[in-house]
């Protein structure tokens, strides 16, 4: 039986929006009509009018602070925010802080209001489907780092490394250590690519051939085990929901 390779935690769905503060008007420039090639064509423009520019800018800044209060306790992934159990208390405090930031702004705002909604669901360490989903994403990021190195694309390597770092916090300690080593190795390769190829003009083939990928390969093998994880323990399935009133109108989603 395989050991668990993800940490138990929660999946956080976060939605923030601004209501009011701006009006949008659509002006049709060319009505919908057929084209000679058999398609259809229409043209229009959208006019936005902000009632109080200073207040609207302050609302955007406050919304960013509210989001940051929650996100900083989570690992970001392509299917949502993930928070290990060890950070759950801080996450709930962050949700409360985010709601306080929104409430404080709304109390004095005349034209725009901030809304913060969160939905929290439990992710158990014996959740094989969650392990496969996380494993697939981590493996794709490791492959993206390797591909970026092989193409001497430092920016692609860094982008994949940053995304991998965000989700690595949901991995068990052993797998997380291997992924962290792979990220460090990839970032060193990116620095070498910039220094030796882009700045010094060395041959890309020579530099790429000298880039180490041992840690990347080791991490990929560890993640393959993660994707095939089997249940190893039972975890509580109760979750916690906060502010599930999605009745806002004229909202501008983040």
Beta strands, then each sheet from edge to edge (+ up, - down):
strand 1: 9-20
strand 2: 22-34
strand 3: 40-50
strand 4: 75-77
strand 5: 80-84
strand 6: 112-123
strand 7: 240-242
strand 8: 251-253
sheet 1: 4+ 5- 1+ 6- 7+
sheet 2: 4+ 5- 1+ 8-
sheet 3: 2+ 3-
end
